[in-house]
Amino acid sequence: MLEKNGFQNAVVTVPDSVKSEVIKLPERYKLSIRLDVVGVPMQEEWGTLDTLRHISDKLTGSDILIVSGDVITKENLRKLSDLHRAKRSGLTLLLNKPTFNLKTAVIPGSKTNKYKSERDLIGLSGDTVCLFKAEADVEDEINISARILKRNPRFTVHTNLQD
């Protein structure tokens, strides 16, 4: 998917146990994209942020595209990255309405919260993201900074979108 969209380099994080197999994929499938495959310890319950901290020394560009391993899309990621640069965005999201019920989906990762809802609360004011929070991480209330509220006094919180 990345190679078809014109990307030439990618840092790929995988469990340590499969790193040696993933390194062989470009040769096996005759890909020209250069992969920097980084193993992640599986005994840890890391999310995206912990994984990004683990590879922070490799994130050297001014623009970084994070693609989850379960993304299947026909969208042109090059156009998305060009839009990101043209708007000088701090964050650009590719959102969709899922084809399955988010209320009953099981959360990957930590087993301590696996029975909570797998939905994101995404606040949008036009094309501006004002809120992005996993519903499972919300107890009773959500605090929104005064700076965001001053810039976007009205926004809609969506629960039917996923990143």
MORA-V713114 format. One record per backbone hydrogen bond with DSSP energy under -1.0 kcal/mol. CO is the residue of the C=O (numbers start at 1). NH is the residue of the N-H. If there is no record, write none. Layout:
{{CO/NH} {CO/NH}}
This chain:
{{2/7} {3/6} {8/34} {10/36} {12/38} {14/40} {15/18} {18/22} {19/23} {22/25} {24/28} {25/29} {26/31} {34/10} {36/12} {38/14} {40/16} {47/51} {48/52} {49/53} {50/54} {51/55} {53/56} {55/58} {56/59} {58/60} {68/71} {76/80} {77/81} {78/82} {79/83} {80/84} {81/85} {82/86} {83/87} {84/89} {96/162} {102/118} {113/116} {119/135} {121/133} {122/158} {123/130} {123/131} {124/156} {125/128} {128/125} {131/123} {133/121} {134/137} {135/138} {145/149} {146/150} {147/151} {148/152} {156/124} {158/122} {162/96}}
